[in-house]
Amino acid sequence: MSCARAWVLRWSQGANVHLRNLHSPKNPLSSHVLKRFSSTLDSHGHQQTIEQLEKDGSRIIQIVKKRITEREELLSQIGDTVSSKEDIKRAKVLRESENLQEAWMEWNKTRELLQETIPLLNDPDPVMRSLAADEYSSLATTFSEHISTIFPSLLTPVSPTANLSALMELKSGVGGSEASLFLTNLLRMYQRFANTMRWKANVVASNENEGGGTKDAVIEFEGKGAYDALRWESGVHRVQRVPATEASGRVHTSTVAIVVLPLVEEKQNEELFSMADVKVEVMRARGAGGQHVNKTESAVRLTHIPSGITVSMQDERSQHQNKRRAFQVLSARLMDAKLIRDVAARRDTRRNLVHGADRSEKIRTYNYPQDRVTDHRIGMSTTNLTSVMEGEGLQEFIEALQKHHHESIMENMLDGS
């Protein structure tokens, strides 16, 4: 039974009672209800509202219709049993589009109910108008949310790196010892953020300064979605604060460069490179460390000849462990290069702000005197620097950057349509 028919039945069963209750002085909402609906739009005005919503979202609706048509064509092509690789591929596409199909059916049903509700908005009975107006408001909200939020979220393609862990490389830049101290602060921030996300964070390499701080470090984040969340942290992070050694209280500016790479499983290495293309060298580790460092060839250097990418690792005590870590970093860098090529190939007329930003440019500033953190890519600022450095406030920036990325994808999709 439709909402309109249900209201008519309810009204026919107790119209006089509802009318008396509405006008009763004991009903504190009576004057409010009458005032509210004295200014209600007529049915023509509400019809125009629906048409305007459809017009504003016409490009989104057009894409959804196209996807639903493609889904129907796939349904006609697949049989009762899945036998071939093509059938498996079609079945996967159908499974992924189930939510869009359900949302499309719900949106069309909402549209029908809105059309049935509009005539009741001008019913001579105030109770009927009240019921119709409440239902119309609810249906109109659902109708609009499908166009503005639900459809775009379902149309955004699933990230190919959604399940990947992440490998983060941090290197101190300008600022000397202050940059090294800030790198230590950032390292702690990301470790605490990983705890809130229930990821496992493991520092696999670090080079500490004699005067304190960390010159460079590599940290591994194991957990579903780690790369897709942390990928936005790639770039130059700038800090503005008064160093502990500054007697005059002058604010110094220092930087730390961060690169976040997708961490692939070892079984995927063969998809990224051939061992024949990798030059493996072993040598004695450099730096302080005693007889073990000076007398054993435990350090490893890998060179990927086609790309020229070089990876050196000497933090572990054995050559085997260093080689494993080096191949892990090499795989991550090659995967990162592959993703960048894929994005560049898909980008036609519009340049994505986050993906296209050069890593030599600063992406975020941490201003201690003003207690402010600013992300320059999306113009977002917060005046709770402590929360960000403790890892909790970082979530707001990452979510905002992910939202911006999804909006950019939808804009590209709409332009392509």
C-alpha positions, 0 to 999 in steps of 0.5 A: 500500500502506498503512503498516499493510500495509507493516509486516505484510509487513516483519514477516512477512519478518524477524520473528525477526531483528528480535526478536533484534536488539531484545533483543541486548545489543549494541543500545544502544537496546534497553532504551530502546525497551522502556522507552518502549513499556511505557508506551504508551497502548492503542488505545482511548486513542489513539482518544480522542486523535484524537477529542479533536483533532477536537473541539477543532478542530471549528469549523475543520473545519466551515469547511473542509468548507463551503469544500470543498462550495462548491468542488465546487458551483463545479466542477459549474457551470463548463464545459470552456471559460471564456467568461463573466465569471461563469466567469472569476470561478468559475475564479479562486475555484477556483484560489485554493482549490486549496491548501485542497483539497489540504490537506483531502485530505492531512488525510483521508488522515492520518486514515485512516492513523492509524486503521490504525495504532492496532491495531498499537500493541498488537501483541505484537511489540515491533518492530511496536509500535516501528514503529507508535509512530513512525509514529503520532507522525508522523501525529498531528503532521501531523493536529494541525498541519493543524487548528492551523496549515495550515487557518487559514492557508489560510482567511485571505483574501488581503489586498486590499493585498498588492501595494501599496507604502506612503507614510509620513508622520512628524510630531514631537510633544511634546518639541521638538527632541528629538522632531525628533531622534527622528524622524530616528532613526526615518526612518533605522530604516525606511530600513534596514529597507527595505534588508533587505526589498529595497524602494526607500525614497525621502524625497519631502518633509522639513522640517528644524529649524535646530537639527538633527533633522527636524520632519516627513517623507514617505517612499515605500516601493516594493515588494511587500508594503510596505504590509501590513508597515508598516501596523502602524507607524501611531500614536504612537511614544514615546521615553524617553532623556536628550537630549544637551543635558540636563546633569542626566541627566534622562530626557525623553519625546518622541513622533513620530506616524506614518501609513502609507498605501497607495500606489496607482498613478496609473491607480487614481486615477479609482477613488478620486476625480473631478477635479471634486471636487478644488480645485487651488490654486497659490501661492508656496512659503514659507520659506527658499530664495532667489529661486526660492521667493519669485518662482515659484508652484510650491507646490500645495494640493489639497482633496478637497471631499467628504471635506475632505482637504487636501494641500499640497506645495512641496518640488519646484522645479516646479509640475508635480512638486509637483502630482504628489506632492500627487495621490499623497498625496491618493490614498493618504489616500483609499485609507486612508479606504476601507480603514478603512470596509471594515474597519469594515463587516466588523467586527460583534461583535469589535473588532480591536485593531490596526485599531481602535486610535486613532492618538492613543494610543501604540503603541510605547515606545523606552526607551533607559536600559533598552535596551527596546522595547515594543509596547503593542498586543500586550504584546511587549518586547525588550531589544535596542533597538539591533537595532530602531533598526538595522532588523533587530529591527523585523522581529520586531515586524512579524511578531508584529503580522501574526500577531495580525491573522491570529488576529483574522481567524480568531476573527471567522470562527469566531464567524461560523460 
